[in-house]
Amino acid sequence: MKIHQLLSGVPVVINNEEQHFIDEHRENVSLSSLDEHGQWVAQNLVRKNVYQLTKDNKNIVINPTHEIKQQSI
């Protein structure tokens, strides 16, 4: 990697399925409202720091520091 790439941050790759989830569930998502596959996608987005778990671990909210302008593959 080049220095300017490291300074701008490491890009997070979001696949089409995850982008569809983000488009469908924008701000606040109740984990109990998701099916098993939806929970799996949500868990991946939390790992990628696109969403954050709330303190009660029942909802996920969009991470304000993450840019969703990522290109999907």
N, C-alpha and C positions, 0 to 999 in steps of 0.2 A: 504494500500500500504506500501511497505517496503521503507526504506530510499534510497537505491540504485536505486529503480525504480523512485522515485521522482527526484533524482539528474540527472538521464539520460534523463528526460523529459517524458511527458505524451504521450503515443503512440496514433497515429491517425489511426482509422480503415478506410480502403478504401475497398469498395465493388468491386465486379468483374466488374460492369458496369463503375465505376469510373476509375478502372485500365485500362480498354479497352479505355476509353477516353484519358487517359494520354499517353498510348502507341500510339494512333492514332494521337494525336495533340502535340507532344512533347513540343517545346519551346514557340512559340508565336501563339496565336489564336485570330483571329478577331471575335468578338461577332456577327457581322452582318452576318457572313458566317454560323452560326449555326442555326439549326431549334429550335423550342420552347423547345423540350426535351433536346437537346444539351445545350441550355442556362441554363436550370434547373440543369443539371449535372455540368456545369461549375460554376454555382453559389454555389453549394454545395462544390466544390473543393476550391473555394475562401474562403468560411467560414472555411474550414478545414486548411487553410493556405498552401495549396499545390500550388496554383496559386495566383498571385497578379494582381489587376487591374492596368492598366497604368494610368497616370495622366489625360489623355483625356477620360477615361472610355469607350474606344472603343475596347480595346484589353485586353487580359490577358496573362501574362507571367509566366513561371515557377518560383517559389520562390527558390532562390539559397540556402537558409538556411534550406529548408525542404528536408529530405531524402525520395526518392521515393522507398526505399527498403522495404516499409511496406508490410506486408503480407495481401493479400486480402482475404475476407471471402466469 
